[in-house]
Each structure stands twice: as C-alpha cells, then as structure tokens.
Amino acid sequence: MLKLMACAVALAIAMCASAKAERICDIRSRKIDDGDLITITGRIVTAPSGRNNSGNYEYEIKDACGLAVVTSKTRIQCKGTVVISGKYDDDLSDWLEMFEEGDVALDLIQAKCK
C-alpha cells in the first residue's frame, strides 16, 4: 500500500513538472527557466515588414500582462486574437526588461488564430 501511494505521488509530481508554464504578470514572482514552454493569448500590435538581422520575423503581442516579443522563422497570418505557444528566451527577456520594451520574449513553436 505504501509503495502504491509513493508511486502515485511520484507520478503526480512528474505530471506537474512537465506542464506548460502559464504567463504570470508579476515578473518578480514568476519562476520560468530558459526554454520553458509558455502560452499567451493576445493581439498582434506590431508585425514585421521583413526579417531581422537574425533572419527571423519579430512580433509584438499585447496580452493582459503587457507586451510580449515573439520571434519566428515563419510569418504569423492571424487577424485579431492569436494564441502563441513558444519557448521562453531568458536573455532576450532580460534585455527587453532593461529597456522597458516588453517583459517576455518567446521563440515561436505554434500560433493559432482565434
């Protein structure tokens, strides 16, 4: 019985660790590591006219928490609300916070139009 309970607890912990991180508006309280998956829902505020120096498209997405910068190898073709899933970019996020140009940066994995 004890082994069964220990197994159930270990399974629950493993499931929580693999879950996607949700965006937390308070920057100081979030615990996000570089490469963690994050999903945000918002509207495209600024869309690029072309690729940046790194060869990516760079979008600014406005959501309930503020501004997110999303880099992508492909164009996002959404009008209106978009759901973005991406990997957290710690270095770019720190740079954005320093210049107050946004508070989170993501490398796009998937974009869905709503």
VOBADREN-671267 format. One record per residue (C-alpha): residue in one letter; x, y, z; residue number from 1. Coordinates in steps of 0.25 Angstrom, whole numbers, plus 5000, padded with zeros to 4 digits. Example, Ala and Ser with C-alpha at 12.3 -4.5 7.8 and 13.67 -1.06 7.14 Angstrom:
BEGIN
+---+------+------+------+-----+
: r :    x :    y :    z :   k :
+---+------+------+------+-----+
: a : 5049 : 4982 : 5031 :   1 :
: s : 5055 : 4996 : 5029 :   2 :
+---+------+------+------+-----+
REM end
This chain:
BEGIN
+---+------+------+------+-----+
: r :    x :    y :    z :   k :
+---+------+------+------+-----+
: m : 5000 : 5000 : 5000 :   1 :
: l : 5011 : 5009 : 5004 :   2 :
: k : 5018 : 5006 : 4990 :   3 :
: l : 5006 : 5009 : 4983 :   4 :
: m : 5004 : 5023 : 4990 :   5 :
: a : 5019 : 5026 : 4987 :   6 :
: c : 5017 : 5023 : 4972 :   7 :
: a : 5004 : 5032 : 4971 :   8 :
: v : 5011 : 5043 : 4978 :   9 :
: a : 5023 : 5042 : 4968 :  10 :
: l : 5014 : 5041 : 4956 :  11 :
: a : 5007 : 5054 : 4961 :  12 :
: i : 5020 : 5061 : 4963 :  13 :
: a : 5025 : 5057 : 4949 :  14 :
: m : 5012 : 5062 : 4942 :  15 :
: c : 5013 : 5075 : 4949 :  16 :
: a : 5027 : 5077 : 4945 :  17 :
: s : 5024 : 5075 : 4930 :  18 :
: a : 5012 : 5084 : 4929 :  19 :
: k : 5013 : 5097 : 4921 :  20 :
: a : 5017 : 5109 : 4929 :  21 :
: e : 5006 : 5120 : 4929 :  22 :
: r : 5009 : 5134 : 4928 :  23 :
: i : 5010 : 5141 : 4941 :  24 :
: c : 5008 : 5156 : 4941 :  25 :
: d : 5017 : 5159 : 4953 :  26 :
: i : 5031 : 5158 : 4947 :  27 :
: r : 5038 : 5156 : 4961 :  28 :
: s : 5029 : 5145 : 4965 :  29 :
: r : 5030 : 5136 : 4952 :  30 :
: k : 5039 : 5124 : 4952 :  31 :
: i : 5042 : 5122 : 4937 :  32 :
: d : 5055 : 5116 : 4932 :  33 :
: d : 5061 : 5118 : 4919 :  34 :
: g : 5054 : 5109 : 4909 :  35 :
: d : 5041 : 5106 : 4917 :  36 :
: l : 5028 : 5106 : 4909 :  37 :
: i : 5019 : 5117 : 4911 :  38 :
: t : 5005 : 5120 : 4904 :  39 :
: i : 5000 : 5134 : 4903 :  40 :
: t : 4987 : 5140 : 4897 :  41 :
: g : 4987 : 5154 : 4891 :  42 :
: r : 4987 : 5162 : 4879 :  43 :
: i : 4998 : 5166 : 4869 :  44 :
: v : 5002 : 5180 : 4872 :  45 :
: t : 5014 : 5181 : 4863 :  46 :
: a : 5016 : 5172 : 4851 :  47 :
: p : 5030 : 5172 : 4843 :  48 :
: s : 5031 : 5176 : 4829 :  49 :
: g : 5043 : 5167 : 4827 :  50 :
: r : 5053 : 5158 : 4835 :  51 :
: n : 5062 : 5164 : 4845 :  52 :
: n : 5077 : 5162 : 4845 :  53 :
: s : 5076 : 5148 : 4851 :  54 :
: g : 5067 : 5144 : 4839 :  55 :
: n : 5054 : 5144 : 4848 :  56 :
: y : 5041 : 5151 : 4848 :  57 :
: e : 5039 : 5159 : 4861 :  58 :
: y : 5025 : 5161 : 4866 :  59 :
: e : 5020 : 5169 : 4878 :  60 :
: i : 5008 : 5163 : 4884 :  61 :
: k : 4999 : 5171 : 4894 :  62 :
: d : 4992 : 5162 : 4905 :  63 :
: a : 4986 : 5164 : 4919 :  64 :
: c : 5000 : 5165 : 4925 :  65 :
: g : 5006 : 5175 : 4915 :  66 :
: l : 5015 : 5173 : 4903 :  67 :
: a : 5022 : 5160 : 4899 :  68 :
: v : 5032 : 5159 : 4887 :  69 :
: v : 5031 : 5147 : 4879 :  70 :
: t : 5042 : 5143 : 4869 :  71 :
: s : 5038 : 5133 : 4857 :  72 :
: k : 5044 : 5127 : 4845 :  73 :
: t : 5031 : 5128 : 4838 :  74 :
: r : 5020 : 5139 : 4837 :  75 :
: i : 5008 : 5139 : 4846 :  76 :
: q : 4996 : 5141 : 4838 :  77 :
: c : 4985 : 5144 : 4849 :  78 :
: k : 4976 : 5156 : 4849 :  79 :
: g : 4970 : 5159 : 4863 :  80 :
: t : 4973 : 5149 : 4874 :  81 :
: v : 4985 : 5140 : 4874 :  82 :
: v : 4989 : 5128 : 4883 :  83 :
: i : 5004 : 5127 : 4883 :  84 :
: s : 5012 : 5115 : 4889 :  85 :
: g : 5027 : 5117 : 4890 :  86 :
: k : 5040 : 5115 : 4897 :  87 :
: y : 5044 : 5125 : 4907 :  88 :
: d : 5056 : 5133 : 4903 :  89 :
: d : 5063 : 5137 : 4916 :  90 :
: d : 5074 : 5146 : 4910 :  91 :
: l : 5065 : 5154 : 4901 :  92 :
: s : 5054 : 5155 : 4912 :  93 :
: d : 5065 : 5161 : 4921 :  94 :
: w : 5069 : 5171 : 4910 :  95 :
: l : 5054 : 5175 : 4908 :  96 :
: e : 5052 : 5178 : 4923 :  97 :
: m : 5065 : 5186 : 4923 :  98 :
: f : 5060 : 5195 : 4912 :  99 :
: e : 5045 : 5194 : 4916 : 100 :
: e : 5041 : 5189 : 4903 : 101 :
: g : 5033 : 5177 : 4908 : 102 :
: d : 5035 : 5167 : 4919 : 103 :
: v : 5035 : 5154 : 4912 : 104 :
: a : 5041 : 5148 : 4899 : 105 :
: l : 5038 : 5135 : 4893 : 106 :
: d : 5043 : 5127 : 4881 : 107 :
: l : 5030 : 5123 : 4874 : 108 :
: i : 5026 : 5108 : 4873 : 109 :
: q : 5012 : 5109 : 4869 : 110 :
: a : 5002 : 5121 : 4866 : 111 :
: k : 4987 : 5119 : 4865 : 112 :
: c : 4977 : 5129 : 4861 : 113 :
: k : 4964 : 5131 : 4869 : 114 :
+---+------+------+------+-----+
REM end
